Amino acid sequence: MNLKNTVSLVTGASQGLGKAFAEALLKKGAKVVISDINHVQGAITKAEFDQKYGTSQTTFISCDVTSQSQLKDLFSKTLQKFGKLDILCNNAGINNENSWEETISVNLVALVQANYLALEHMRCDHGGKGGSIVNVASMSSFLPAAHAPVYTASKHGVLGFTRSLAEASRLGNYGIRINALCPGFVNTPILDTINHEETLGMFYQFKDTVKHLMDVFGILEPSIIADGFIQLVEDDSLNGAAMKITKSKGIHFENY
Ligand SMILES: NC(=O)c1ccc[n+]([C@@H]2O[C@H](COP(=O)([O-])OP(=O)(O)OC[C@H]3O[C@@H](n4cnc5c(N)ncnc54)[C@H](O)[C@@H]3O)[C@@H](O)[C@H]2O)c1
């Protein structure tokens, strides 16, 4: 897919990986809807992008992805603003073992809902023009993690859902490529959640175990994850792929 003049929607894009994905798309000439529950940081990011890429290339739309009505509005407003939707990146995510139901709601339930809303607009077999969806999973989609059982479950869920929906898309000729991005530890604010009992809950006692894992596996920078993201969006041969990104092996794929 040539990204020039395409329209993308990225959730959780005020900071961290979502912001890096939005900027990578802007560099390719795409128009980007930056969406996040954090509208204060969203306005700062929008202003930064305005300076670099021009005011017409982005819009910020505040949305809590766990609200069905806000999520629906997000898609309607995206279409109102830019007239189409080619790429969706479901990136919004949290790591909170204390509020574990919220973790499932943000990381998995909302992601499923956003995929289904995107299908409504994109499906070629329903009059749409096709497109590309990237669901942000994690290396936690493959490995156990004592400090984060529910986060891990949510990311296993994202991978299984993504691969299955990709298969449905292939068999049903939806014309939509749906792929999972599975990074290791990345230098973003979410990593700070391991330092707090209010986020790790009863698994706070394992915080040193995860710090040890970070030392062993290393911490990636968002720019390499953005490179992988762009590859998933641009490469028309990829559907149902699980792209892993680790410090030791860089960008590579899980072989099934
Ligand atoms: N950083 C890592 O080590 C790492 C590794 C693998 C996967 N991931 C995944 O990458 C994604 C992005 O995380 P990040 O590392 O940039 O963390 P981050 O905390 O910097 O960014 C997450 C963003 O999601 C937003 N968000 C949270 N709840 C939301 C909601 N209900 N509605 C809308 N937006 C909401 C936050 O405001 C924030 O801007 C997440 O899905 C995360 O699980 C991160």
The ligand as an ORCA input file, in Angstrom:
! r2SCAN-3c Opt
* xyz 0 1
  N       5.948     -0.144     25.976
  C       6.035     -1.450     25.954
  O       6.954     -2.050     26.556
  C       5.039     -2.259     25.166
  C       5.405     -3.555     24.752
  C       4.488     -4.311     24.030
  C       3.252     -3.787     23.711
  N       2.928     -2.526     24.142
  C       1.607     -2.029     23.806
  O       1.749     -0.855     23.044
  C       0.571     -0.070     23.164
  C       0.945      1.375     23.444
  O       1.527      1.437     24.726
  P       2.720      2.433     25.090
  O       3.875      1.587     25.403
  O       2.857      3.489     24.072
  O       2.166      3.004     26.479
  P       1.649      4.465     26.875
  O       1.090      4.316     28.237
  O       2.716      5.443     26.650
  O       0.496      4.760     25.808
  C      -0.788      4.230     25.898
  C      -1.769      5.271     25.398
  O      -3.082      4.704     25.453
  C      -3.968      5.691     25.972
  N      -5.122      5.065     26.584
  C      -5.194      4.383     27.747
  N      -6.453      4.028     28.020
  C      -7.212      4.491     27.003
  C      -8.593      4.463     26.711
  N      -9.470      3.880     27.550
  N      -9.037      5.055     25.576
  C      -8.168      5.658     24.734
  N      -6.847      5.748     24.966
  C      -6.375      5.166     26.086
  C      -3.111      6.451     26.986
  O      -3.670      7.715     27.314
  C      -1.773      6.529     26.276
  O      -1.679      7.686     25.472
  C      -0.262     -0.740     24.262
  O      -1.276     -1.527     23.673
  C       0.742     -1.615     24.969
  O       0.141     -2.699     25.620
  C       3.790     -1.751     24.841
*
